[in-house]
Amino acid sequence: MKKLIKDGKVAVLISPGYGGGWSTWSYGDPDELLFDPVIAQMILDCADIDEIEEVVRLRHPEETVCMGGLEDLEVQWVDQGKEFIVEEYDGAESIRYKDGIIWSVA
């Protein structure tokens, strides 16, 4: 899987706005949506939303992508090799790092 990597950090696509999650509300492989290097670069280049939507449909035709999160889509940079999950509440996505979880012990 190709990823956009700069200075040891990986571009991760999330939709922090309420309404519809980008990878959490879509069907198919969530990593394909999280790490899509073409879409990430378009977001960084501030491409037109209609152009991004067209590219999403061309790159992910076999998947059902939640376009509700597209308008709020942004790139967050994560250290290469760092483990994380994308959490979602009412469509608002955020990154949670594995080492940031405090486990309870019985």
WODAZI-V196588 format. One record per helix or strand of 2 or more residues. SS is the DSSP state (helix for helix, strand for strand). FROM is the first residue (numbers start at 1). TO is the last residue. If there is no record, write none. Layout:
# WODAZI-V196588
SS;FROM;TO, SS;FROM;TO
This chain:
# WODAZI-V196588
strand;5;6, strand;9;15, helix;30;34, helix;37;44, helix;49;59, helix;67;69, strand;73;79, strand;84;89, strand;92;97, helix;98;100
